[in-house]
Amino acid sequence: MADEIKIDEFKADEIDLQEPEESQEPTPNPLAGQGDDITPDQDGGVLKALKTEGVGDDGPMKGDTVYVHYVGTLVDGAKFDSSRDRGEKFSFKLGKGEVIKGWDIGVASMKRGEVAVLTCKPQYAYGNRQQGKIPPNSTLVFEVELFDWTGEDISEDKDGSIIKRIITSGEGFDNPTEDSTVQVSLIGRHEEKVFDERDVSFVIGECGDQNVIEGIEMGVKEMQKGEKCHLMIKPKYAFGAEGNKEFNIPPDSTVEYDITLTSFEKAKESWEMDSGERLTAAESSKAKGTTYFKGGRYQEAIKHYKKVVNYLDYDSEFSDEQKAKAKPLLLAGHLNCAMSHLKVDDYMEAIRSCDKALEVDESNEKGLFRRGQARAAMKDWELAKVDFSKVLEHDPNNKAAKNQVAICAHHIKQFKEKERKMYSNMFSKFTAPPVVVKPKENQEDVFATKIEHFNGGAQDGELKDDGSSVDGEKVEDGSTETTEEQGGGDAPPVVEATTESVQPMES
């Protein structure tokens, strides 16, 4: 029940319920039982008496983390707890039921720096339960000082890039989810100046279509119908390094929005759809993904291609005819997702998508080629060459694959030659005979010094025992050996391929 707040909700594991020292007589707080009734129902359950005024006009909002010091006593002054005695401020999320009801109500009415005495009747404290040294049905008195508060961090990485503060609570507990259609009112500010004020409807996952930034979309997903909140959004989820010319927002700017979620309609989850609806939804997501891809919005494209996979990955309920339609759609979802990952240099995810595509069609040339490209970008030349070679097994005339095989072979040879030189030098270091420096004429040979050197004793331009030269002249096989810095050698007459040469999209 709402009025039965558990002791752990008051973070009682951090609280040392203390028995007053026997030598001290408890002294009642002079402001106990005094002050204004601040309960919503005006039932006298929480009285607040101001001891020290706070500063500023703003106060903490629901969901904020607040930082306080407090001293808790019974009406007769017997102290049962004190954060001041522990020397550590107490923090909790306001309005989330983490503390007794009297605290959620009382602290929400305070300003920064304010000191107030809250007198909480049993129904706003611990009710008829014994709580440590607190008898059942006790009225409690708390002297509370509010130091500061912070909004709720709703960013994915919890890096403070989106801070949400609730201005007005919404209805119920339901939130918009992916693909929900939402109707919102928004006011955007930068440096106290309004730059965006409108009512707008958009689909979660497609906010960019309505020139709505990602931070707003993430905030809306945390709201209930009718809720109004304030969002502080850093560049990462706002207009980024480019800024926004239409709104006159400079690059790397933090913006603030007041958002009201007027209404929303949730889309069906894939598990709620029948097989026909899932096929239709997959086709729609594929088309949207391709539109985003062609517009260079690769992250949005990835989201939609993943939806295609989500709709079709489990086809046990599909008829044979539906399976025949689903297979090429599923394959296209994986392949196009891989291509989108290549565009944003996310090579591991590109490989995973190709692996999934090849589970559907093990000889698919685009799956093999794109996986080869991802591996080549990660300098895994051996495995990349295997993929490109498999493409040639299916299509011997594929020029792009031939080009990539040559590039891979060149890099593999370079690596092996470099490795050979390294081990050769290491070996010569330990096997070269020592050189004894003879003393000058008429000088006693007392401190003869042994000098060890690398390259088997050969100096620049001199021939080693194997007939080769350390400075890149003739080697044993008659060819000229050069270092990587010097260039040349047997590099194939091809241009290094990049992810820009990916094969066409799946249609």
C-alpha positions as CSV (number, residue, x, y, z in Angstrom):
1,M,0.0,0.0,0.0
2,A,1.1,3.5,-0.7
3,D,1.1,4.6,2.9
4,E,3.2,1.6,4.0
5,I,6.7,2.6,3.0
6,K,9.2,-0.1,3.8
7,I,12.2,0.8,5.9
8,D,14.5,0.0,3.0
9,E,12.7,2.6,1.0
10,F,14.1,5.1,3.5
11,K,17.4,3.5,2.8
12,A,17.5,2.2,6.3
13,D,20.6,0.2,5.7
14,E,22.4,3.5,5.7
15,I,20.6,4.7,8.8
16,D,21.9,3.9,12.3
17,L,18.8,4.1,14.5
18,Q,20.2,5.5,17.7
19,E,18.9,5.4,21.2
20,P,19.4,8.7,23.0
21,E,22.2,8.8,25.5
22,E,20.8,8.0,29.0
23,S,22.5,11.0,30.4
24,Q,20.7,13.5,28.1
25,E,17.0,14.4,28.4
26,P,15.4,14.8,25.0
27,T,14.4,18.3,24.0
28,P,11.4,18.7,21.7
29,N,12.0,20.7,18.5
30,P,10.3,24.1,19.1
31,L,8.8,24.0,15.6
32,A,7.3,20.5,16.0
33,G,3.6,20.5,15.2
34,Q,3.7,24.0,13.8
35,G,3.6,25.4,10.3
36,D,1.5,25.1,7.2
37,D,-0.5,22.1,6.0
38,I,1.3,21.1,2.7
39,T,-0.7,17.9,2.0
40,P,-2.6,17.8,-1.3
41,D,-5.8,16.9,0.6
42,Q,-5.2,19.5,3.4
43,D,-5.7,16.8,6.0
44,G,-3.0,18.0,8.4
45,G,-0.8,15.0,7.8
46,V,2.3,17.0,7.0
47,L,3.0,20.4,8.6
48,K,6.0,22.5,7.4
49,A,7.6,25.2,9.5
50,L,10.3,27.3,7.9
51,K,13.5,27.7,9.9
52,T,15.8,29.2,7.2
53,E,14.6,30.5,3.9
54,G,16.1,29.1,0.7
55,V,17.4,31.0,-2.4
56,G,16.0,31.2,-5.9
57,D,12.6,30.6,-7.4
58,D,13.0,27.0,-8.6
59,G,12.8,23.8,-6.6
60,P,13.2,20.1,-7.1
61,M,10.9,18.2,-9.4
62,K,9.5,14.6,-9.4
63,G,12.3,12.2,-10.4
64,D,15.1,14.6,-9.4
65,T,17.8,13.2,-7.1
66,V,17.9,15.5,-4.0
67,Y,20.7,15.9,-1.5
68,V,19.8,16.7,2.1
69,H,20.9,16.6,5.7
70,Y,18.3,15.8,8.4
71,V,17.7,15.1,12.0
72,G,14.8,12.8,12.9
73,T,13.1,12.8,16.3
74,L,9.9,11.8,18.0
75,V,7.5,14.4,19.2
76,D,9.2,14.4,22.7
77,G,12.5,15.2,21.1
78,A,14.0,11.7,21.3
79,K,16.4,11.4,18.4
80,F,16.2,8.2,16.3
81,D,18.4,9.2,13.4
82,S,20.6,11.9,12.0
83,S,22.6,12.2,8.7
84,R,24.6,15.0,10.4
85,D,25.8,12.6,13.0
86,R,27.0,10.3,10.2
87,G,28.7,13.2,8.4
88,E,27.2,12.3,5.0
89,K,24.4,13.8,3.0
90,F,21.4,11.7,2.3
91,S,20.1,11.4,-1.3
92,F,17.0,9.9,-2.9
93,K,14.8,10.3,-6.0
94,L,11.9,12.6,-5.3
95,G,8.4,11.4,-5.8
96,K,9.4,7.8,-6.6
97,G,8.4,6.2,-3.2
98,E,11.9,5.7,-2.0
99,V,11.2,7.5,1.3
100,I,8.1,8.0,3.5
101,K,5.2,10.0,1.9
102,G,5.8,13.0,4.2
103,W,9.3,13.4,2.8
104,D,8.2,13.3,-0.8
105,I,5.7,16.0,-0.1
106,G,7.8,18.1,2.2
107,V,11.1,18.2,0.2
108,A,9.2,18.9,-3.0
109,S,8.1,22.2,-1.5
110,M,11.6,23.4,-0.6
111,K,14.2,25.7,-2.2
112,R,17.9,25.3,-2.4
113,G,19.5,26.1,1.0
114,E,16.2,26.0,2.8
115,V,15.9,24.5,6.3
116,A,12.5,23.3,7.3
117,V,10.9,21.3,10.1
118,L,8.4,18.7,8.9
119,T,5.9,17.1,11.3
120,C,4.6,13.9,9.7
121,K,1.5,12.1,11.1
122,P,1.7,8.3,11.1
123,Q,-0.2,7.9,7.8
124,Y,2.6,9.9,6.2
125,A,5.4,8.1,8.1
126,Y,5.5,4.4,9.2
127,G,1.8,3.9,10.1
128,N,1.1,1.3,12.7
129,R,4.3,-0.6,12.3
130,Q,7.2,-0.7,14.8
131,Q,10.3,0.7,13.0
132,G,13.5,0.1,15.1
133,K,13.2,2.6,18.0
134,I,10.2,4.2,16.4
135,P,7.0,3.0,18.1
136,P,3.8,2.1,16.1
137,N,1.6,5.1,15.1
138,S,4.3,7.6,15.8
139,T,4.2,11.2,14.6
140,L,7.7,12.1,13.5
141,V,9.6,15.4,13.4
142,F,12.3,16.0,10.8
143,E,14.6,19.0,10.5
144,V,15.6,19.0,6.9
145,E,18.2,21.1,4.9
146,L,18.0,20.9,1.1
147,F,21.4,21.4,-0.5
148,D,20.9,20.6,-4.2
149,W,19.2,18.4,-6.7
150,T,19.9,16.9,-10.2
151,G,17.6,15.8,-12.9
152,E,17.3,12.2,-14.1
153,D,19.9,11.1,-16.7
154,I,18.0,9.2,-19.4
155,S,20.9,8.9,-21.9
156,E,22.0,5.5,-23.1
157,D,25.5,5.8,-21.7
158,K,24.4,7.7,-18.5
159,D,26.9,10.4,-19.4
160,G,24.6,13.3,-18.6
161,S,23.9,14.0,-22.3
162,I,20.1,14.0,-21.7
163,I,18.7,15.2,-18.4
164,K,15.0,15.0,-17.8
165,R,13.0,16.9,-15.2
166,I,9.2,16.3,-14.7
167,I,7.2,19.5,-14.5
168,T,3.7,17.8,-14.5
169,S,3.1,14.1,-14.0
170,G,1.3,12.2,-16.6
171,E,-1.5,9.6,-16.5
172,G,-0.9,5.9,-15.7
173,F,2.3,4.0,-16.3
174,D,2.3,3.3,-20.1
175,N,5.0,4.8,-22.3
176,P,5.4,5.1,-26.1
177,T,7.5,2.4,-27.6
178,E,9.2,1.9,-30.9
179,D,6.9,2.7,-33.9
180,S,4.4,4.4,-31.6
181,T,2.8,7.5,-33.2
182,V,3.1,10.4,-30.7
183,Q,1.6,13.9,-30.6
184,V,3.7,16.4,-28.7
185,S,3.9,20.1,-28.0
186,L,7.4,21.4,-27.8
187,I,9.3,24.6,-27.0
188,G,13.0,24.7,-27.7
189,R,15.4,27.2,-26.3
190,H,19.1,28.0,-26.8
191,E,20.7,30.4,-24.4
192,E,17.2,31.5,-23.1
193,K,16.0,32.3,-26.7
194,V,13.1,30.3,-28.2
195,F,14.0,28.8,-31.5
196,D,11.4,26.1,-32.0
197,E,7.8,26.2,-30.9
198,R,5.2,23.9,-32.4
199,D,2.8,20.9,-32.1
200,V,4.1,17.9,-34.0
201,S,3.3,14.3,-34.7
202,F,5.9,11.7,-35.4
203,V,6.7,8.0,-35.3
204,I,9.1,6.8,-32.7
205,G,12.2,5.7,-34.7
206,E,11.5,8.2,-37.5
207,C,11.7,11.5,-35.6
208,G,14.2,12.9,-38.2
209,D,11.4,13.0,-40.8
210,Q,9.8,15.9,-38.8
211,N,13.1,17.7,-38.0
212,V,12.8,16.4,-34.4
213,I,16.2,15.7,-32.7
214,E,17.0,12.3,-31.2
215,G,17.1,13.6,-27.7
216,I,13.4,14.6,-27.8
217,E,12.5,11.1,-29.1
218,M,14.4,9.5,-26.3
219,G,12.7,11.8,-23.7
220,V,9.3,11.1,-25.1
221,K,9.8,7.3,-24.7
222,E,10.2,7.9,-20.9
223,M,6.9,9.9,-20.6
224,Q,3.3,9.1,-19.8
225,K,0.3,10.6,-21.5
226,G,-0.3,14.2,-20.4
227,E,3.1,14.6,-18.8
228,K,5.1,17.7,-19.2
229,C,8.9,17.6,-18.8
230,H,12.0,19.7,-19.3
231,L,14.9,18.2,-21.2
232,M,18.5,19.4,-21.2
233,I,20.1,17.9,-24.4
234,K,23.8,18.0,-25.2
235,P,25.1,18.2,-28.8
236,K,25.4,14.4,-29.0
237,Y,21.6,14.0,-29.1
238,A,20.8,17.5,-30.4
239,F,22.3,19.2,-33.5
240,G,25.8,17.8,-33.1
241,A,29.0,19.4,-34.6
242,E,27.0,20.8,-37.5
243,G,24.5,22.9,-35.6
244,N,21.3,23.9,-37.4
245,K,21.1,26.8,-39.8
246,E,17.3,26.9,-39.9
247,F,17.1,27.3,-36.2
248,N,20.3,29.4,-36.0
249,I,21.9,26.9,-33.6
250,P,25.7,27.0,-33.6
251,P,27.8,23.8,-33.7
252,D,28.3,21.8,-30.5
253,S,25.4,23.5,-28.7
254,T,23.4,22.3,-25.7
255,V,19.7,23.0,-26.1
256,E,16.7,22.8,-23.8
257,Y,13.1,21.7,-24.5
258,D,9.8,21.8,-22.7
259,I,7.8,18.8,-23.9
260,T,4.2,17.9,-23.4
261,L,3.1,14.4,-24.5
262,T,-0.5,15.1,-25.6
263,S,-1.3,11.6,-26.8
264,F,0.2,8.5,-28.4
265,E,-0.9,5.3,-30.1
266,K,1.3,2.2,-29.7
267,A,2.1,0.1,-32.7
268,K,1.7,-3.6,-32.6
269,E,4.6,-5.6,-31.4
270,S,5.8,-8.4,-33.7
271,W,4.5,-11.1,-31.4
272,E,1.1,-9.5,-31.6
273,M,0.9,-9.8,-35.4
274,D,-0.2,-12.7,-37.5
275,S,2.1,-14.0,-40.2
276,G,0.5,-11.8,-42.9
277,E,0.9,-8.7,-40.9
278,R,4.6,-9.5,-40.2
279,L,5.3,-9.9,-43.9
280,T,3.7,-6.6,-44.7
281,A,5.5,-4.8,-41.8
282,A,8.8,-6.3,-43.0
283,E,8.3,-5.0,-46.5
284,S,7.4,-1.6,-45.2
285,S,10.5,-1.4,-42.9
286,K,12.8,-2.5,-45.8
287,A,11.4,0.3,-48.0
288,K,11.9,2.8,-45.2
289,G,15.5,1.6,-44.6
290,T,16.3,2.0,-48.3
291,T,15.0,5.5,-48.3
292,Y,17.1,6.4,-45.3
293,F,20.2,4.7,-46.8
294,K,19.9,6.7,-50.1
295,G,19.6,9.8,-48.0
296,G,22.9,9.0,-46.2
297,R,21.1,8.4,-42.9
298,Y,22.7,5.1,-42.2
299,Q,21.9,4.7,-38.5
300,E,18.1,5.1,-39.2
301,A,18.5,2.7,-42.1
302,I,20.1,0.1,-39.7
303,K,17.2,0.4,-37.3
304,H,14.7,-0.4,-40.1
305,Y,16.7,-3.3,-41.6
306,K,16.9,-4.8,-38.1
307,K,13.1,-4.5,-37.9
308,V,12.9,-6.6,-41.1
309,V,15.0,-9.3,-39.4
310,N,12.9,-9.1,-36.2
311,Y,9.6,-9.6,-38.1
312,L,10.9,-12.6,-40.1
313,D,13.6,-14.3,-38.1
314,Y,11.1,-16.9,-36.7
315,D,8.9,-18.3,-39.4
316,S,7.4,-21.4,-37.8
317,E,3.9,-20.0,-38.3
318,F,4.4,-19.1,-41.9
319,S,2.9,-21.2,-44.7
320,D,5.1,-22.5,-47.5
321,E,4.1,-19.7,-49.7
322,Q,4.8,-17.1,-47.0
323,K,8.2,-18.7,-46.3
324,A,9.1,-18.3,-50.0
325,K,8.3,-14.6,-49.7
326,A,10.0,-14.2,-46.4
327,K,13.4,-15.7,-47.3
328,P,14.5,-13.1,-49.9
329,L,13.2,-10.3,-47.6
330,L,15.2,-11.7,-44.6
331,L,18.3,-12.1,-46.7
332,A,17.9,-8.5,-48.0
333,G,17.5,-7.3,-44.4
334,H,20.8,-8.9,-43.3
335,L,22.7,-7.8,-46.5
336,N,21.5,-4.2,-46.4
337,C,22.2,-4.0,-42.7
338,A,25.7,-5.2,-43.3
339,M,26.2,-2.5,-46.0
340,S,24.9,0.2,-43.7
341,H,27.4,-0.9,-41.0
342,L,30.2,-0.7,-43.5
343,K,29.2,2.9,-44.3
344,V,29.6,3.9,-40.6
345,D,32.8,1.8,-40.2
346,D,31.2,-0.6,-37.8
347,Y,33.0,-3.6,-39.2
348,M,32.3,-6.2,-36.5
349,E,28.5,-5.6,-36.8
350,A,28.9,-5.8,-40.6
351,I,30.5,-9.2,-40.2
352,R,27.7,-10.4,-37.9
353,S,25.1,-9.3,-40.4
354,C,27.0,-11.1,-43.2
355,D,27.2,-14.2,-41.1
356,K,23.4,-14.1,-40.7
357,A,22.9,-13.6,-44.4
358,L,25.1,-16.6,-45.2
359,E,23.1,-18.7,-42.8
360,V,20.2,-18.0,-45.1
361,D,22.2,-18.5,-48.3
362,E,25.7,-19.9,-47.8
363,S,26.8,-19.1,-51.3
364,N,25.5,-15.5,-51.5
365,E,28.1,-13.4,-53.3
366,K,27.1,-10.1,-51.7
367,G,27.3,-11.6,-48.2
368,L,30.8,-13.0,-48.9
369,F,32.0,-9.9,-50.6
370,R,30.8,-7.5,-47.9
371,R,32.2,-9.8,-45.1
372,G,35.5,-9.7,-47.0
373,Q,35.4,-5.9,-47.1
374,A,34.8,-5.7,-43.4
375,R,37.7,-8.2,-42.7
376,A,40.0,-6.3,-45.0
377,A,39.1,-3.0,-43.3
378,M,40.2,-4.7,-40.0
379,K,43.4,-5.9,-41.8
380,D,42.4,-9.5,-41.4
381,W,43.9,-10.2,-44.9
382,E,43.9,-14.0,-44.7
383,L,40.2,-14.3,-43.9
384,A,39.3,-11.5,-46.3
385,K,41.1,-13.3,-49.1
386,V,39.1,-16.5,-48.3
387,D,35.9,-14.6,-48.7
388,F,36.8,-12.9,-52.0
389,S,38.1,-16.2,-53.4
390,K,34.8,-17.8,-52.6
391,V,33.1,-15.1,-54.6
392,L,35.3,-16.0,-57.6
393,E,34.4,-19.7,-57.2
394,H,30.8,-18.6,-58.0
395,D,31.6,-15.9,-60.4
396,P,35.1,-16.2,-62.0
397,N,34.6,-12.9,-63.9
398,N,33.9,-10.7,-60.9
399,K,36.5,-8.0,-61.4
400,A,36.0,-6.4,-57.9
401,A,36.6,-9.7,-56.2
402,K,39.7,-10.3,-58.4
403,N,41.0,-6.9,-57.4
404,Q,40.5,-7.6,-53.7
405,V,42.2,-11.0,-53.9
406,A,45.3,-9.3,-55.4
407,I,45.3,-6.6,-52.7
408,C,45.0,-9.2,-49.9
409,A,47.7,-11.4,-51.4
410,H,50.0,-8.3,-51.6
411,H,49.4,-7.4,-47.9
412,I,49.9,-11.0,-46.8
413,K,53.2,-11.2,-48.7
414,Q,54.3,-7.9,-47.1
415,F,53.5,-9.2,-43.7
416,K,55.3,-12.4,-44.2
417,E,58.4,-10.7,-45.5
418,K,58.4,-8.3,-42.6
419,E,58.0,-11.2,-40.2
420,R,60.9,-13.0,-41.9
421,K,63.2,-10.0,-41.6
422,M,62.3,-9.6,-38.0
423,Y,63.2,-13.1,-37.1
424,S,66.3,-13.1,-39.3
425,N,67.6,-10.0,-37.5
426,M,66.8,-11.5,-34.1
427,F,68.7,-14.7,-35.0
428,S,71.7,-12.9,-36.4
429,K,71.9,-10.8,-33.2
430,F,72.4,-13.9,-31.1
431,T,74.6,-15.8,-33.5
432,A,77.0,-13.2,-34.8
433,P,80.6,-13.7,-33.5
434,P,81.9,-11.0,-31.2
435,V,84.4,-8.5,-32.5
436,V,87.4,-7.8,-30.4
437,V,88.8,-4.2,-30.6
438,K,92.6,-4.5,-30.6
439,P,94.6,-1.9,-28.6
440,K,96.6,0.7,-30.5
441,E,100.2,0.2,-31.2
442,N,102.4,0.3,-28.1
443,Q,99.2,0.2,-26.0
444,E,98.7,-2.6,-23.5
445,D,95.8,-4.9,-24.3
446,V,94.3,-4.7,-20.9
447,F,90.7,-3.6,-21.5
448,A,89.9,-5.2,-24.8
449,T,86.2,-4.6,-25.5
450,K,83.8,-7.0,-27.2
451,I,81.3,-5.4,-29.5
452,E,78.2,-7.2,-30.6
453,H,76.2,-5.8,-33.5
454,F,73.2,-6.7,-35.6
455,N,72.9,-7.8,-39.2
456,G,75.6,-10.4,-38.8
457,G,78.4,-7.8,-38.7
458,A,77.5,-6.2,-42.0
459,Q,77.6,-2.4,-42.3
460,D,75.4,-0.3,-44.7
461,G,76.1,-1.3,-48.3
462,E,78.3,-4.3,-47.4
463,L,77.4,-7.8,-48.4
464,K,76.4,-10.3,-45.9
465,D,77.4,-13.9,-46.0
466,D,74.3,-14.8,-48.0
467,G,75.3,-12.3,-50.8
468,S,72.5,-9.9,-50.0
469,S,72.9,-6.3,-48.9
470,V,71.3,-4.6,-45.9
471,D,70.7,-1.4,-47.8
472,G,68.4,-2.8,-50.4
473,E,70.7,-3.8,-53.2
474,K,70.8,-7.3,-54.8
475,V,69.4,-10.2,-52.9
476,E,69.9,-13.9,-53.5
477,D,67.0,-14.3,-55.9
478,G,68.2,-11.5,-58.1
479,S,65.4,-9.1,-57.1
480,T,65.7,-5.8,-55.4
481,E,64.5,-5.7,-51.8
482,T,63.1,-2.5,-50.3
483,T,61.6,-1.6,-47.0
484,E,57.9,-0.6,-46.6
485,E,59.0,3.1,-46.3
486,Q,60.8,2.9,-49.6
487,G,57.8,1.5,-51.4
488,G,58.1,-0.3,-54.8
489,G,58.3,-4.1,-54.9
490,D,55.7,-6.4,-56.3
491,A,52.5,-4.4,-55.4
492,P,49.7,-5.2,-57.8
493,P,48.6,-2.5,-60.3
494,V,45.3,-2.0,-58.4
495,V,43.8,0.7,-56.2
496,E,43.0,-0.1,-52.6
497,A,39.3,-0.7,-52.2
498,T,37.3,1.0,-49.5
499,T,33.8,0.5,-48.3
500,E,32.7,3.0,-51.0
501,S,33.1,0.1,-53.5
502,V,30.4,-2.0,-51.8
503,Q,28.2,-3.8,-54.2
504,P,24.7,-2.5,-54.9
505,M,21.9,-2.7,-52.4
506,E,19.5,-5.5,-52.2
507,S,16.3,-4.4,-54.0
